[in-house]
């Protein structure tokens, strides 16, 4: 590879960041890190109708959350700015002027009604779709007349009518397109804004972008872009069209399959390091078997050669497994801090207030093994915050037991626990295991009843540790209420 590696992530601020776009950003970042190059953010906001207020910040926050820091971009600056396309309109207009001047572009005055009609007729004839190049060959006097009529034109690129264009894609190899099948696409809209086709070519050139990673949906537009580079006398960057992210049914992942926004995963309590690991493996692999990588390992190993051509399935179960793994890897301190941060950002309805760090440190080891996401924690510990547990007294009665036997067991446990000193998990275990034997019930039966009595839940964090945190008074009180309810 010659020259400096410069890659860019170029989101359009039209909504929440789709996991597919974020995967592109991750590949950009890893590639830049791997080659000691630059990672640049450019905001592509030329579609004024689809612009969503606040979407830029949301995009940038998603990158920050994942730890993808950038070298140049909005609110960072750099030598190639501005990094927001709506602030670069003069540049695009200048290039348009040059393209018209050199005979590679022309003004098109066709009304939208006419274009619709053309499209309908093409569809009827089942012919190729696209602009019929009506304004390409207008005479000078026709142009003058249209100009004077006050119609605001768009500017279109003159595609060559013969020959072919070959893209040497880093993922797909050589892909050849017949030029005559590519229409004279719009480069400058009537509102004075450029289209993607023009704007990104101009910016990638001026920003000295060496490699363009983008979704495979752009592949069919590549001949347009290559011809545009040629008309401008510019060297195109290398292209890598990345495979789509697919749902389980192998269709392209979209909203109808569930959450596609990276924000959803953040709000649900997935960890950024798990998300980064998971998304990188959607289309890239080291050796078809290694699954777990730190961010540094990914940057060390990343290469385009290992990007696959075929679509990658977004497997939520795998994500859950991976996230659970990352949660279990955390120290208790890290988990406690992560939980507190998470609840601060996304208050959980199950807990009335943000617990203290001490409390978070106590519950972290209790829940750690049971979490797939940070979001799973609050429902597991909500009973700590409830003055009255709500459960059906029948739930106290375990399989193979009756109400009477359950009451006897709970009474015996209550009696033993009342005298227990110190009141900790180990002493409880030493007391209650032999007790179940004395009562001639299974440990699971006695502990199951105690679990419901003290937490209101059938599935809860480990029993003795939980009772220790609840404390003697509250534990005895709950057991007494359970006895009374039977
Ligand atoms: N703004 C384009 C998009 O969001 C960027 C495509 C590209 O990376 O060139 O799809």
Boltz pocket constraint, residues with backbone or C-beta under 6 A from the ligand:
constraints:
  - pocket:
      binder: B
      contacts: [[A, 8], [A, 9], [A, 10], [A, 11], [A, 12], [A, 44], [A, 200], [A, 212], [A, 213], [A, 214], [A, 215]]
      max_distance: 6.0
